[in-house]
Each structure stands twice: as C-alpha cells, then as structure tokens.
Amino acid sequence: MAVTKSDLKNYRKMLLELDQYDVLIEEAHNTYKSPALTSNGSGSRRPSDPTTRALRRIEKLEAQRDALLRKTEEIEDFANSIDDVFERLICRYRYIQGYTWDATVYQLRKHHSISVVFDYDANWWKKREEEATDQ
C-alpha cells in the first residue's frame, strides 16, 4: 500500500488513536477479569455470556490496533526512505514530529520563507503523483 500525503497528515492522529485502542483494550481486559461477569465464578462459555463477548471485543480491538500500528510503521518507513533530503526533512519535522510550518522552516534554517518550504513540499508531492500515474 502506497503512502499518501493524506496519510502523513493523519499520522499524528493515528498515534492518538493507537493510545485510545490501548485504553479500550485495557478496559475490556478489566471487564473480562471482573468476577461479576461470570455466574458464580464458573465462567460460562455461551456465545451470549459476558466473558465470551469481552474476549471477542478484545480480539477485535487488538486486530484493529495492529492494523493501525502497521500503517503508522509504513508511514515512518516511507518518510525515512525519501531520497530527496530536503523533502525527507520536511516530512520528518512537519508530519512525523508534528511541527508547525513555522517551526519546520526554523529547523531547516536555510530557508526563511514559509512559502518556499510549503511550495517545495507541494511540488514534490505533485511530481511524485505524476510519476506514479505515468507508470
């Protein structure tokens, strides 16, 4: 799966979502461990029993979290593999580390104009998309 600029823009949100999955999984585990869920502590395995539902929910949440984690790792690998050094730095500062455009420009130090960096980024992505459609 190819990484898009939209994926990069959403990277920081994905990290927050991963944290939320951790909370939901922990809550589901706490529910699963609750003695109130089992009838007299016997732990019935009927499909409608709360313990079985909690286990299914945990499995589903873990699968969703794993898929999201794979996507974030793919985005990180993509950003680190960009051949153009200037664009790689832009991606790291702006999208991976979540810097503002002003902070990104400050970190790059060679360009004092935000418009220069912003245009460079936009043109790099446009060129990449054109190359992808040519193939």
C-alpha positions, 0 to 999 in steps of 0.5 A, a space after each residue: 500500500 502506497 503512502 499518501 500525503 493524506 496519510 502523513 497528515 493523519 499520522 499524528 492522529 493515528 498515534 492518538 488513536 493507537 493510545 485510545 485502542 490501548 485504553 479500550 483494550 485495557 478496559 475490556 481486559 478489566 471487564 473480562 477479569 471482573 468476577 461479576 461477569 461470570 455466574 458464580 465464578 464458573 465462567 460460562 462459555 455461551 456465545 451470549 455470556 459476558 466473558 465470551 463477548 469481552 474476549 471477542 471485543 478484545 480480539 477485535 480491538 487488538 486486530 484493529 490496533 495492529 492494523 493501525 500500528 502497521 500503517 503508522 510503521 509504513 508511514 515512518 518507513 516511507 518518510 525515512 526512505 525519501 531520497 530527496 533530503 530536503 523533502 525527507 526533512 520536511 516530512 520528518 519535522 512537519 508530519 512525523 514530529 508534528 511541527 508547525 510550518 513555522 517551526 519546520 522552516 526554523 529547523 531547516 534554517 536555510 530557508 526563511 520563507 514559509 512559502 518556499 518550504 510549503 511550495 517545495 513540499 507541494 511540488 514534490 508531492 505533485 511530481 511524485 503523483 505524476 510519476 506514479 500515474 505515468 507508470 
